[in-house]
Amino acid sequence: MLKSLNSFHLKVIAISSMLINHIGYTFKEVFASPIWTFAYLSIGLLTYPIMAYLLVQGFYYTRNRWKYAGRLALFWLISILPFHFAFDYKNFLNPFNNVMFTLMMGCLLMIVCEKVTSPVWQMIMACLFAGLTSLSDWPIIGILIIYGFYKTYGSSVAYKWIITAAAIFLIVVFSLKIPDKHILSGEPVVDIISRLGLLGVFPLLNRYNGKRGYSPAWVKWGFYAFYPLHLFILAGVREFLN
């Protein structure tokens, strides 16, 4: 298979699918059709696995892992208010609300695992870090995906099993575990089925060639900045239309 996608390409795909997903969430009352709902939910599920996969790739390539974690921490803090106003403005402010916190915790977990070589203790730390993300975006399962990618780094097929397990987990959670999402209480079936959108990353990661691609400084920082910036803009547009 032709390995035609580098990190730059995957990042563009990730932020594009994230934008579609967040537009859908922000204006879901306007575009309420099942087709639109399925589209923005399933497409949006491409984003996190790509981010997690590239996080692990970057962890092994970066010259300073603490600076890597520091960049994620910076944009976690910057993104707290934009995320709150975009998606959670009717509730109390949750400082751990956005995916940058989850990615930062994943990076810190990998740093810890480099020091703690015992598989048992690594699993304990993974569960602990997963629990610490229970109030964040991609709670619990997000850390476990990163840990799975970290432990299977270099494998060309293991990510498929990790993503498949994550998709099954999300389907079970959305259909059974969360009361207000219970399928018997009226949750649209399309919301459950859309979780299979995770599997859409297979052909993308299959084509990843391990290269960085186009990566001047403004692009590197631009990908980070896009996250809080687009949330701020979406929140502003929603308020303007209201």
Order of alpha helices (4+ residues) and beta strands (2+ residues): alpha-alpha-alpha-alpha-alpha-alpha-alpha-alpha-alpha-alpha-alpha
